[in-house]
Amino acid sequence: MRKFILGILTLLLLVSCGKRQDSEEGLAIFKYNESAGILTLDPIYAKDLPHIWACNQVFNSLVAFDDKMNLVPMVAKSWDISEDGKTYTFHLRNDVQFHEDECFKAKFPESVEGPASRYVTAQDFVYSFNRVVDKRLNSPGLWIFSSVKQDGDQYAFTALDDTTFQIELAKPFPPFLGILSMTYASVVPHEAVEFYGDDFRSHPVGTGPFKFQYWKENVKLVFRKNPNYFERDEAGERLPYIDAVSISFLIDKQVAFLEFIKGKFDFMSGIDARYKDELLTYDGQLRQKYVDKIELITEPYLNTEYFSFYIDPNDSLGPDRARAMRQAVNLCIDREKMLRYLRNGIGEPGTGGMIPVGLPGHKNTIGYCYDLKRAQRLVAENHLEGYLLQLSTVADYADIGKFVQSQVEQIGLQCKMEVMPPATMRSMRANGSMPFFRSSWVADYPDAENYLSLFTTSNFAPSGPNYCHYTNPTYDKLYDKALLCNDLEQRARYYTEMDSLMMQDAPVVVLFYDEVLRFVNKRVKDMGSNPTNLLDLRRVRIEN
């Protein structure tokens, strides 16, 4: 039956895209599947990986991070930061062109034959950033400019001349430069937005290594090589190397997996529980039968998986016994066993704090290692036997929930687990309606502040992401100090101190730090990887 369904799906794709597939012969095309689908190619709405991956092929920002998480120039060739840390001045390249497109011809119909283009100027960044903060557009990226100085609805974005762009902050915020690497901060031409209107979502025009070619929604999306892309390799060859990117939209991950194994897709990120044992051993190694066909690439991912406690000031246990209960739960979980049997060894045990492996400030000894006797002693000393803990999770994490439930019950606590839809969980956690619940945090930008801000008093939910309602005046003061510190090493020390202090109070149970897991067809060369799991295809080569 599965082969029959697969055959029908393949036939439908051939019928609907036959002409375009014929044109692919002899081209180096990188193909992957996106089961979650893509709703828009407008970068101001790129809030999750599927959309970020697609937009990253088409657009550029002022700066970017390389695979080692070093901040590097992109459209900005250099920048200056004022001594007070509030004024950022960017010096732009003068050779960055927007993709050739009809939108430019529409403006100069008499002087241009065929699709035209133009070079990026500082005014384009003023326009692009003002789109992000325009409340009428409801961009989920509005927050990235929350530290920018405002005068009413006007943000301090200024084009000093064609190649000099300036941003003024209301107060110093050291992570700001890294935030500007996000897809939300991509440069777009006003001509395209005005020409296509609402259809800009499905006909993007940017400066990136690939340009929009074709999109049949829910079937296939194609980007073609941008012949005018401004970046070159060390030998002077213009990037990218490959001719095109083709994205399919098979919803069934099992079907997509079978297509990948057959070589129809070049790349698969992450792994579904339904076929993880087929591909991986319990130690996280690729099974021998796939070694000749697939390359497995792994590295730390800036994602911390954890369970959160809601800290109720009116808890009947009182603050000291409640803290002891949270510490006991942290101590009773065998994280190494959990990773081995539930995740095939993928990830690092969460024995540090919230800051994941790979970010300055992480220290793997400030959290909790498995210590069953100490956990049992805390329960006994604080008369917590029989205390009922209500655990809430979602279906995809039910197996981890059951594991935690069994671990908690072995120290004398009771634990009842409830599985609920993600939307219900999001609503209830914002309102403080769940005492113990599944959480995770993927870095929006590679700075530990992104994680530690989750526990500041000013970020109490529902207006902020502090769903624990954790509050500690010393923690808040250290956070403010870190934001005023431009010395990365000193700021990292503040981060470690904050993380350690918070973990002593144990508002969360850090389970593990995730890993980027990439399965790549061996015909693909120089794929690379990075801790933010960004899909960068500029230097990828394909052997046909």
C-alpha positions as a printed NumPy array, in Angstrom:
array([[  0.   ,   0.   ,   0.   ],
       [  2.774,   2.436,   0.879],
       [  4.551,   1.772,  -2.415],
       [  1.265,   2.365,  -4.229],
       [  0.722,   5.701,  -2.465],
       [  4.317,   6.685,  -3.168],
       [  3.833,   5.865,  -6.845],
       [  0.697,   8.001,  -7.08 ],
       [  2.424,  10.951,  -5.383],
       [  5.402,  10.685,  -7.702],
       [  3.111,  10.491, -10.747],
       [  1.235,  13.601,  -9.635],
       [  4.495,  15.507,  -9.265],
       [  5.636,  14.412, -12.713],
       [  2.342,  15.453, -14.306],
       [  2.178,  18.828, -12.579],
       [  5.834,  19.707, -13.065],
       [  6.829,  17.648, -16.103],
       [  8.072,  20.475, -18.296],
       [ 10.167,  21.943, -15.528],
       [ 11.666,  18.574, -14.663],
       [ 12.729,  18.138, -18.293],
       [ 14.574,  21.451, -18.068],
       [ 16.534,  20.177, -15.062],
       [ 18.604,  17.73 , -17.105],
       [ 22.315,  18.412, -16.844],
       [ 21.923,  20.994, -14.064],
       [ 23.344,  20.77 , -10.548],
       [ 20.166,  21.023,  -8.461],
       [ 19.969,  20.714,  -4.685],
       [ 16.685,  19.066,  -3.724],
       [ 15.017,  18.767,  -0.342],
       [ 11.571,  18.311,   1.149],
       [  9.756,  20.682,   3.497],
       [  6.912,  18.762,   5.133],
       [  5.796,  21.752,   7.23 ],
       [  5.105,  23.802,   4.103],
       [  5.927,  27.419,   3.289],
       [  3.341,  30.195,   3.435],
       [  5.348,  33.22 ,   2.366],
       [  8.69 ,  34.264,   0.917],
       [  8.536,  37.774,   2.371],
       [ 11.458,  37.905,   4.85 ],
       [  9.625,  40.061,   7.397],
       [  7.466,  36.985,   8.146],
       [ 10.297,  34.413,   8.297],
       [  9.76 ,  33.289,  11.881],
       [ 10.629,  29.572,  11.684],
       [ 13.201,  27.338,   9.999],
       [ 11.178,  26.362,   6.896],
       [ 10.651,  30.019,   6.005],
       [ 14.13 ,  31.117,   7.112],
       [ 15.766,  28.416,   4.987],
       [ 13.856,  29.45 ,   1.869],
       [ 14.334,  33.193,   2.391],
       [ 18.037,  32.717,   3.13 ],
       [ 18.539,  31.617,  -0.471],
       [ 16.948,  34.803,  -1.84 ],
       [ 17.921,  37.591,   0.571],
       [ 20.917,  39.095,   2.394],
       [ 21.293,  41.157,   5.557],
       [ 23.927,  43.653,   6.631],
       [ 25.933,  40.986,   8.462],
       [ 25.928,  37.202,   8.85 ],
       [ 27.374,  34.42 ,  10.982],
       [ 29.711,  31.862,   9.468],
       [ 29.616,  28.17 ,  10.411],
       [ 31.867,  28.876,  13.416],
       [ 29.486,  31.574,  14.671],
       [ 31.865,  34.411,  13.828],
       [ 30.11 ,  37.588,  12.749],
       [ 31.165,  38.43 ,   9.178],
       [ 30.355,  41.196,   6.676],
       [ 27.596,  40.695,   4.133],
       [ 26.031,  43.716,   2.416],
       [ 27.896,  45.832,   4.963],
       [ 31.634,  45.58 ,   4.295],
       [ 32.477,  47.166,   7.676],
       [ 30.9  ,  48.977,  10.598],
       [ 31.685,  51.273,  13.52 ],
       [ 30.123,  51.32 ,  16.985],
       [ 30.258,  54.501,  19.049],
       [ 32.007,  54.492,  22.433],
       [ 28.685,  54.701,  24.266],
       [ 27.472,  51.597,  22.393],
       [ 24.401,  53.311,  20.985],
       [ 25.276,  54.336,  17.412],
       [ 26.001,  51.744,  14.709],
       [ 27.348,  53.025,  11.387],
       [ 27.507,  50.57 ,   8.476],
       [ 29.609,  51.071,   5.357],
       [ 27.935,  49.219,   2.501],
       [ 29.402,  47.456,  -0.498],
       [ 28.714,  49.292,  -3.751],
       [ 28.51 ,  46.146,  -5.904],
       [ 25.403,  44.435,  -4.486],
       [ 22.597,  44.179,  -7.055],
       [ 18.982,  43.204,  -6.629],
       [ 17.834,  40.298,  -8.762],
       [ 16.897,  41.171, -12.321],
       [ 13.114,  41.496, -12.358],
       [ 10.206,  43.039, -14.245],
       [  9.491,  45.359, -11.316],
       [ 12.48 ,  47.513, -12.285],
       [ 11.527,  47.574, -15.967],
       [  8.094,  48.857, -14.976],
       [  9.739,  51.976, -13.596],
       [ 11.849,  52.609, -16.724],
       [  9.863,  51.01 , -19.587],
       [ 11.504,  53.016, -22.374],
       [ 15.146,  52.546, -21.401],
       [ 15.382,  48.86 , -20.551],
       [ 15.171,  45.767, -22.701],
       [ 14.211,  42.678, -20.691],
       [ 14.357,  42.401, -16.888],
       [ 16.436,  45.092, -15.198],
       [ 18.067,  45.575, -11.822],
       [ 19.824,  48.199,  -9.725],
       [ 22.386,  48.424,  -6.936],
       [ 21.507,  48.437,  -3.224],
       [ 21.782,  51.729,  -1.348],
       [ 21.535,  52.704,   2.308],
       [ 18.023,  54.007,   1.663],
       [ 16.973,  50.429,   0.848],
       [ 17.829,  49.41 ,   4.394],
       [ 15.835,  52.346,   5.788],
       [ 12.877,  51.176,   3.708],
       [ 13.326,  47.484,   4.578],
       [ 13.694,  48.051,   8.32 ],
       [ 10.696,  50.384,   8.372],
       [  8.644,  47.552,   6.859],
       [  9.601,  45.35 ,   9.831],
       [  8.456,  47.942,  12.389],
       [  5.312,  48.964,  10.481],
       [  2.595,  47.706,  12.827],
       [  0.108,  47.524,   9.972],
       [  2.171,  44.686,   8.469],
       [  2.199,  42.647,  11.716],
       [  5.713,  41.3  ,  11.266],
       [  6.671,  38.823,  14.02 ],
       [ 10.147,  40.345,  13.702],
       [  9.122,  43.712,  15.165],
       [ 10.906,  42.839,  18.432],
       [ 14.377,  42.804,  16.821],
       [ 14.308,  46.614,  16.759],
       [ 12.919,  47.078,  20.28 ],
       [ 16.213,  48.64 ,  21.411],
       [ 16.268,  51.2  ,  18.568],
       [ 15.639,  54.835,  19.494],
       [ 12.149,  56.029,  18.583],
       [ 10.488,  59.387,  18.12 ],
       [  6.812,  58.502,  18.098],
       [  6.413,  55.971,  15.304],
       [  9.713,  56.971,  13.693],
       [ 12.694,  54.698,  14.288],
       [ 16.286,  55.983,  14.149],
       [ 17.237,  54.419,  10.792],
       [ 19.207,  56.899,   8.676],
       [ 20.845,  56.839,   5.241],
       [ 23.79 ,  59.248,   5.582],
       [ 24.585,  58.744,   1.899],
       [ 24.194,  55.953,  -0.669],
       [ 26.692,  53.642,   1.056],
       [ 26.449,  54.7  ,   4.715],
       [ 23.623,  53.487,   6.909],
       [ 23.206,  54.356,  10.583],
       [ 21.12 ,  53.019,  13.459],
       [ 20.832,  54.689,  16.85 ],
       [ 19.805,  52.71 ,  19.938],
       [ 17.924,  54.066,  22.928],
       [ 20.44 ,  52.347,  25.21 ],
       [ 23.409,  50.008,  24.718],
       [ 22.548,  46.433,  23.756],
       [ 25.658,  44.366,  22.858],
       [ 23.79 ,  41.502,  21.112],
       [ 22.241,  43.961,  18.631],
       [ 24.825,  43.45 ,  15.888],
       [ 24.122,  39.706,  15.853],
       [ 20.38 ,  40.343,  15.687],
       [ 20.931,  42.184,  12.401],
       [ 21.978,  38.869,  10.829],
       [ 18.41 ,  37.579,  11.142],
       [ 16.264,  37.047,   8.065],
       [ 13.807,  39.695,   9.272],
       [ 16.556,  42.273,   8.627],
       [ 16.973,  41.39 ,   4.938],
       [ 17.138,  44.144,   2.343],
       [ 14.311,  44.35 ,  -0.218],
       [ 13.667,  46.82 ,  -3.06 ],
       [ 10.661,  49.129,  -2.74 ],
       [  9.995,  48.668,  -6.475],
       [  9.212,  44.96 ,  -5.987],
       [  6.992,  45.48 ,  -2.949],
       [  5.053,  48.218,  -4.747],
       [  4.875,  46.356,  -8.083],
       [  3.721,  43.009,  -6.694],
       [  1.774,  44.25 ,  -3.675],
       [  0.364,  41.334,  -1.689],
       [  1.916,  38.977,  -4.246],
       [  5.419,  39.907,  -3.071],
       [  4.99 ,  36.938,  -0.712],
       [  5.016,  34.653,  -3.77 ],
       [  7.359,  36.643,  -6.02 ],
       [ 10.293,  37.742,  -3.879],
       [ 13.107,  39.939,  -5.158],
       [ 16.294,  40.122,  -3.137],
       [ 20.078,  40.131,  -3.479],
       [ 20.793,  36.531,  -2.469],
       [ 22.705,  33.709,  -4.176],
       [ 19.511,  32.372,  -5.764],
       [ 16.564,  34.134,  -7.35 ],
       [ 12.928,  33.16 ,  -7.509],
       [ 11.944,  30.97 , -10.453],
       [  8.725,  29.025,  -9.823],
       [  6.301,  28.136,  -7.031],
       [  3.331,  25.838,  -7.241],
       [  2.179,  26.029,  -3.641],
       [  2.146,  22.744,  -1.727],
       [  3.894,  21.038,  -4.676],
       [  7.248,  22.587,  -5.624],
       [  9.325,  25.744,  -5.177],
       [ 12.341,  26.445,  -7.4  ],
       [ 15.136,  28.995,  -7.076],
       [ 17.713,  29.517,  -9.853],
       [ 21.309,  30.642,  -9.52 ],
       [ 21.757,  34.413,  -9.386],
       [ 24.418,  35.116, -12.036],
       [ 25.095,  38.56 , -10.548],
       [ 25.63 ,  37.474,  -6.934],
       [ 28.301,  39.64 ,  -5.316],
       [ 30.227,  37.046,  -3.266],
       [ 33.206,  35.124,  -4.67 ],
       [ 35.322,  32.309,  -3.272],
       [ 39.014,  32.495,  -2.398],
       [ 39.957,  31.728,  -6.009],
       [ 37.762,  34.516,  -7.355],
       [ 34.962,  32.241,  -8.62 ],
       [ 31.503,  33.721,  -8.232],
       [ 29.178,  31.979,  -5.773],
       [ 27.006,  29.907,  -5.703],
       [ 28.362,  26.838,  -7.472],
       [ 25.081,  24.965,  -8.024],
       [ 22.457,  25.896, -10.622],
       [ 19.241,  25.658,  -8.628],
       [ 17.416,  24.72 ,  -5.437],
       [ 14.237,  22.638,  -5.618],
       [ 11.945,  22.318,  -2.598],
       [  9.143,  19.734,  -2.472],
       [  6.264,  19.651,  -0.015],
       [  5.44 ,  16.05 ,   0.847],
       [  3.48 ,  16.241,   4.091],
       [  4.061,  12.62 ,   5.12 ],
       [  7.543,  12.489,   6.655],
       [  7.686,   8.728,   6.18 ],
       [  7.11 ,   9.101,   2.434],
       [  9.71 ,  11.896,   2.294],
       [ 12.17 ,   9.669,   4.144],
       [ 11.685,   6.875,   1.586],
       [ 12.274,   9.365,  -1.231],
       [ 15.46 ,  10.535,   0.464],
       [ 16.736,   6.971,   0.804],
       [ 16.047,   6.458,  -2.921],
       [ 18.161,   9.504,  -3.727],
       [ 15.295,  11.764,  -4.837],
       [ 16.223,  14.315,  -2.142],
       [ 19.749,  15.433,  -1.274],
       [ 19.262,  16.451,   2.314],
       [ 17.22 ,  15.727,   5.424],
       [ 17.446,  17.659,   8.684],
       [ 16.568,  16.059,  11.999],
       [ 14.953,  12.694,  12.375],
       [ 11.457,  11.455,  13.074],
       [ 10.848,   8.888,  15.814],
       [  9.235,   6.559,  13.263],
       [ 12.482,   5.902,  11.416],
       [ 15.277,   6.945,  13.793],
       [ 16.089,   3.314,  14.609],
       [ 16.254,   2.519,  10.906],
       [ 19.002,   5.1  ,  10.35 ],
       [ 20.814,   5.312,  13.683],
       [ 22.277,   2.994,  16.299],
       [ 21.574,   3.644,  19.987],
       [ 24.895,   5.491,  20.095],
       [ 23.79 ,   7.915,  17.401],
       [ 25.931,   6.43 ,  14.619],
       [ 24.733,   5.937,  11.062],
       [ 23.88 ,   2.282,  10.441],
       [ 26.389,   0.474,   8.273],
       [ 24.026,  -0.223,   5.38 ],
       [ 23.7  ,   3.513,   4.68 ],
       [ 27.345,   4.532,   5.051],
       [ 28.059,   4.356,   1.304],
       [ 25.048,   6.496,   0.37 ],
       [ 24.634,   9.034,   3.169],
       [ 26.869,  11.362,   5.139],
       [ 25.798,  12.16 ,   8.705],
       [ 26.765,  15.628,   9.954],
       [ 26.231,  16.498,  13.626],
       [ 27.162,  19.39 ,  15.864],
       [ 25.743,  21.232,  18.893],
       [ 22.486,  23.063,  18.18 ],
       [ 21.559,  26.265,  19.99 ],
       [ 18.424,  24.663,  21.392],
       [ 17.802,  23.857,  25.051],
       [ 15.047,  21.341,  25.839],
       [ 13.616,  21.56 ,  29.331],
       [ 10.586,  21.303,  31.587],
       [  9.426,  24.422,  33.42 ],
       [  7.867,  24.892,  36.837],
       [  5.357,  27.657,  37.432],
       [  6.492,  29.343,  40.658],
       [  3.376,  30.284,  42.569],
       [  4.109,  32.662,  45.472],
       [  1.046,  31.232,  47.221],
       [  2.182,  27.607,  46.872],
       [  1.082,  25.621,  49.93 ],
       [  4.573,  24.106,  50.17 ],
       [  6.163,  27.465,  50.933],
       [  9.227,  28.795,  49.076],
       [ 11.877,  26.589,  50.742],
       [ 10.034,  23.277,  50.366],
       [  8.976,  24.176,  46.831],
       [ 12.613,  24.848,  45.898],
       [ 13.666,  21.539,  47.483],
       [ 10.991,  19.739,  45.45 ],
       [ 12.261,  21.332,  42.216],
       [ 15.845,  20.414,  43.065],
       [ 14.833,  16.817,  43.823],
       [ 13.124,  16.496,  40.433],
       [ 16.267,  17.82 ,  38.748],
       [ 18.434,  15.288,  40.568],
       [ 16.296,  12.208,  39.928],
       [ 16.421,  12.263,  36.107],
       [ 19.002,  10.069,  34.395],
       [ 19.559,  12.239,  31.344],
       [ 22.168,   9.982,  29.734],
       [ 19.778,   7.017,  29.845],
       [ 16.983,   9.161,  28.413],
       [ 19.13 ,  10.293,  25.475],
       [ 20.415,   6.802,  24.734],
       [ 17.068,   5.017,  24.614],
       [ 14.682,   7.756,  23.505],
       [ 16.872,   9.813,  21.169],
       [ 19.528,   7.362,  19.967],
       [ 22.255,   9.381,  21.645],
       [ 21.327,  12.653,  19.919],
       [ 22.077,  15.617,  22.164],
       [ 24.133,  16.428,  25.245],
       [ 22.808,  15.76 ,  28.788],
       [ 21.51 ,  18.972,  30.355],
       [ 23.881,  19.09 ,  33.324],
       [ 24.613,  22.79 ,  32.861],
       [ 22.183,  25.666,  32.944],
       [ 19.954,  27.158,  30.276],
       [ 22.85 ,  28.358,  28.101],
       [ 23.466,  25.602,  25.524],
       [ 26.772,  24.066,  24.498],
       [ 28.599,  26.334,  22.067],
       [ 27.663,  29.741,  23.489],
       [ 29.962,  31.86 ,  25.694],
       [ 28.719,  31.545,  29.263],
       [ 27.864,  27.827,  29.109],
       [ 29.284,  25.734,  31.955],
       [ 28.343,  22.072,  32.215],
       [ 28.82 ,  21.808,  35.995],
       [ 26.328,  24.382,  37.266],
       [ 23.271,  22.188,  36.772],
       [ 22.233,  18.799,  38.092],
       [ 23.721,  15.352,  37.509],
       [ 21.804,  12.174,  38.239],
       [ 21.899,  11.6  ,  42.024],
       [ 19.   ,   9.429,  43.147],
       [ 20.034,   9.215,  46.819],
       [ 20.371,  12.976,  47.17 ],
       [ 16.966,  13.445,  45.531],
       [ 15.36 ,  10.944,  47.892],
       [ 17.016,  12.661,  50.856],
       [ 15.607,  16.053,  49.81 ],
       [ 12.121,  14.546,  49.573],
       [ 12.401,  12.947,  53.015],
       [ 13.952,  15.976,  54.755],
       [ 11.248,  18.272,  53.433],
       [  8.346,  15.847,  53.971],
       [  7.416,  15.809,  50.314],
       [  6.371,  12.145,  50.077],
       [  3.188,  11.771,  48.042],
       [  3.29 ,  15.318,  46.669],
       [  1.371,  15.374,  43.361],
       [  3.091,  16.947,  40.371],
       [  0.944,  17.626,  37.299],
       [  3.048,  17.322,  34.13 ],
       [  1.798,  18.764,  30.818],
       [  3.353,  17.993,  27.447],
       [  2.562,  17.589,  23.743],
       [  2.272,  14.376,  21.722],
       [  5.733,  14.649,  20.121],
       [  7.326,  14.659,  23.584],
       [  5.042,  12.154,  25.285],
       [  7.812,   9.549,  25.454],
       [ 10.123,  11.963,  27.297],
       [  7.189,  12.954,  29.525],
       [  6.596,   9.322,  30.466],
       [ 10.274,   8.861,  31.221],
       [ 10.336,  11.912,  33.515],
       [  7.127,  10.704,  35.15 ],
       [  8.686,   7.336,  36.002],
       [ 11.86 ,   8.986,  37.321],
       [  9.905,  11.361,  39.566],
       [  7.788,   8.571,  41.019],
       [ 10.855,   6.594,  42.137],
       [ 11.736,   9.293,  44.703],
       [  8.342,   9.179,  46.39 ],
       [  6.505,  11.935,  44.525],
       [  3.367,  11.34 ,  42.498],
       [  3.314,  12.516,  38.888],
       [  0.303,  12.677,  36.59 ],
       [  0.931,  13.398,  32.906],
       [ -1.446,  15.134,  30.512],
       [ -0.893,  15.327,  26.737],
       [ -2.478,  18.345,  25.079],
       [ -2.474,  20.131,  21.697],
       [  0.373,  22.652,  21.242],
       [ -2.048,  25.589,  20.89 ],
       [ -3.727,  24.706,  24.184],
       [ -0.374,  24.447,  25.911],
       [  0.767,  27.831,  24.602],
       [ -2.403,  29.462,  25.901],
       [ -2.301,  27.797,  29.317],
       [  1.389,  28.417,  29.986],
       [  0.953,  32.125,  29.184],
       [ -1.764,  32.317,  31.839],
       [  0.126,  30.361,  34.512],
       [ -2.35 ,  27.488,  34.36 ],
       [  0.194,  24.64 ,  34.359],
       [  2.457,  23.765,  37.312],
       [  4.998,  21.677,  35.328],
       [  5.227,  21.737,  31.538],
       [  7.373,  20.977,  28.511],
       [  9.423,  23.863,  27.059],
       [ 12.242,  24.509,  24.627],
       [ 14.143,  27.536,  23.393],
       [ 15.986,  27.851,  20.095],
       [ 18.282,  30.858,  19.88 ],
       [ 16.895,  33.741,  17.852],
       [ 20.462,  35.071,  17.778],
       [ 23.706,  33.496,  19.069],
       [ 24.081,  35.285,  22.387],
       [ 23.294,  33.824,  25.819],
       [ 21.222,  36.906,  26.64 ],
       [ 18.558,  35.328,  24.432],
       [ 18.171,  32.502,  26.985],
       [ 18.725,  34.418,  30.203],
       [ 16.114,  37.052,  29.37 ],
       [ 13.528,  34.277,  29.837],
       [ 13.965,  34.588,  33.601],
       [ 13.98 ,  38.329,  34.239],
       [ 11.183,  39.782,  36.345],
       [ 10.334,  42.32 ,  33.635],
       [  9.525,  39.469,  31.23 ],
       [  6.751,  37.853,  33.273],
       [  4.161,  36.117,  31.09 ],
       [  1.748,  36.84 ,  29.502],
       [  3.499,  40.044,  28.364],
       [  6.897,  38.292,  28.155],
       [  8.427,  34.795,  27.876],
       [  9.071,  34.253,  31.617],
       [  6.461,  31.495,  31.894],
       [  8.007,  30.279,  35.162],
       [  7.366,  33.63 ,  36.868],
       [ 10.849,  33.262,  38.296],
       [ 12.062,  36.385,  40.059],
       [ 15.35 ,  37.148,  41.784],
       [ 16.592,  40.744,  42.336],
       [ 20.256,  39.687,  42.185],
       [ 19.643,  37.949,  38.861],
       [ 17.929,  41.049,  37.459],
       [ 20.843,  43.282,  38.509],
       [ 23.381,  40.958,  36.884],
       [ 21.296,  40.958,  33.695],
       [ 21.344,  44.764,  33.574],
       [ 25.125,  44.753,  34.151],
       [ 25.658,  42.298,  31.299],
       [ 23.72 ,  44.496,  28.884],
       [ 26.035,  47.412,  29.592],
       [ 29.181,  45.315,  29.12 ],
       [ 30.844,  45.386,  25.679],
       [ 33.68 ,  43.088,  26.736],
       [ 32.608,  39.634,  25.523],
       [ 34.665,  37.698,  28.089],
       [ 33.381,  39.747,  31.022],
       [ 29.827,  39.514,  29.691],
       [ 30.211,  35.722,  29.485],
       [ 31.242,  35.673,  33.153],
       [ 28.095,  37.599,  34.051],
       [ 26.079,  35.112,  31.993],
       [ 27.59 ,  32.118,  33.81 ],
       [ 26.96 ,  33.727,  37.2  ],
       [ 23.332,  34.407,  36.291],
       [ 22.792,  30.901,  34.952],
       [ 24.318,  29.35 ,  38.08 ],
       [ 22.192,  31.491,  40.388],
       [ 19.019,  30.602,  38.52 ],
       [ 19.802,  26.877,  38.529],
       [ 20.209,  26.885,  42.313],
       [ 16.595,  28.05 ,  42.505],
       [ 15.703,  25.394,  39.876],
       [ 12.714,  26.94 ,  38.092],
       [ 13.443,  24.556,  35.209],
       [ 14.633,  21.006,  34.594],
       [ 17.169,  21.204,  31.773],
       [ 16.891,  17.854,  29.968],
       [ 19.325,  18.135,  27.085],
       [ 21.044,  20.42 ,  24.616],
       [ 20.006,  19.454,  21.129],
       [ 22.212,  18.681,  18.151],
       [ 22.   ,  19.653,  14.513],
       [ 21.523,  16.388,  12.652],
       [ 21.962,  16.443,   8.883],
       [ 21.68 ,  13.476,   6.554],
       [ 23.239,  14.343,   3.193],
       [ 23.366,  12.425,  -0.078],
       [ 27.003,  11.663,  -0.837],
       [ 26.758,  13.347,  -4.231],
       [ 26.573,  16.626,  -2.298],
       [ 29.947,  18.083,  -1.318],
       [ 30.92 ,  20.788,   1.198],
       [ 27.492,  20.885,   2.81 ],
       [ 28.687,  22.231,   6.139],
       [ 26.615,  22.881,   9.242],
       [ 26.219,  25.471,  11.986],
       [ 24.769,  25.718,  15.522],
       [ 21.722,  27.702,  14.332],
       [ 20.874,  25.034,  11.703],
       [ 20.793,  27.661,   8.966],
       [ 20.694,  26.2  ,   5.458],
       [ 23.576,  27.833,   3.571],
       [ 24.013,  26.564,   0.008],
       [ 26.431,  29.162,  -1.353],
       [ 29.449,  26.816,  -1.382],
       [ 27.749,  23.486,  -1.927],
       [ 28.792,  21.426,  -4.946],
       [ 26.93 ,  18.502,  -6.507],
       [ 28.49 ,  15.611,  -8.393],
       [ 26.094,  14.35 , -11.085]])
